[in-house]
Amino acid sequence: MDKIPADGLQKVIDDTLTVELQACTTLECREPRCGRWVVYNIPSFALVTRGKAVTEFRDKTPLRRSEGSLCCLPGGVWRRTIISELAGADLCMCRCSYMVFNGFNLLSLYDIPDF
């Protein structure tokens, strides 16, 4: 079997990449708020656009986030986000699956920190 050159592999990946948007939303909170415990099967990307937030994990160290911080929250991990500032905070969140080769999870190729 012939080896695929690096640029050829990149083309194969590019040609088979599918992105499925599962959720995308903003949360504008003008007062303190304690979110409910949630778990999703795929990672979420979260951006704090105003204020500060803390994401708690059931069995892990809390993640403190400030304005302008973007993080990747791992899939399959129970978490909740708490906004304790009196002025509240604003957050943006996006959850997508990135698949190549008709079903292989592209993000599994990367070491996404488990907080």
N, C-alpha and C positions, 0 to 999 in steps of 0.2 A: 504494500500500500504506500502510495506517495505521501510525503509530508505536505501539509498545507502551509505556505509561507505565512508569516505573522500578519502581513497586510491582508492576505486572503482570509485568514481566520477572523480578522476584524470585520471584513465584508460579510462573511457568513453570519456572524453575530448580529451585525446591523440589519441584515436582510430578514432575520428571524425574530428580532426583538418585538415584543408586544407589551404595551403598557395598559393596564386596566385600572382606571380610577375607581376606588371604592368609596372614598369620602374626601371632601374638601370643604372646610368651613372656617369661619372666624368666630371668635368668642369675644364680645365686648362686655366687660364686667366693670361696673362703676362702683362696686363695693366688695368687701371680702366675700369669698365663696369657697366652699369645700366640695370638690367634685365627687362623683360616685366611683367606686372601684370598677374598672373595666379591663378587659383583655381582648386583644385582636390577634388574629393569626399571622398578620404581616406587619412589618415595621411601619411606624408613622414618623413623619418629619414635622417638627413643631417649632414655630418661631414666636418669640415674645416681641410684640411691636410696641408695647407700652407697659411700664411697671415691672413687677417681679412676680415669679411663680415658683412653687416647689412641687416637684413630682415625687410622690412617695411610691415605693415598691414594697410589696408584702414581705420579702425576705432580703432586701438589699438596702444600701445606703441611699438616702434621698438625694435627688438631683436638684440643686438650686439654680434657677435660671433668671437672668436679668434682661433688660431691654436690649434688643438686637441679637440675642443669642439664638442660634439655630441648633437643634439637636435631633438625633435619630433615636426614637424610642423603640426598643426591640419588640418584635412580635412574640406572642406566647407568654408574656410576663404581665401579671396583675399589677395595675398602677392606678393612681388617682392624682389629680392636680389640685393644689390648694393655692388660693390667692388670699393672702392675709393682709395686704396693704389696705388702708382705709380708702384710698382713691381707686382701688381695683387694679385691673390690668387687662390688656388686650392680647389675644393669641390668634395665630393662624395655624391650621393643621391640615396636612395632606397625607392620605394613606393610599398607596398604589402598589400593585404587584407588577414586577418587571420579569417577564419570562422570555427565555430564548429556547430555540430548538423544540418548540411546541410543548412547553411545560416545565422546563428547568428554571428554577428561581435564580435569576441573575445575582441578587444580593447575597446569595449563599457563597459566592466566590470571594466575598469581602469579610473581613473581621470587624463586625459591627459590635462595639463595646456593649457588654451586658452590665448595666449599672447596678 
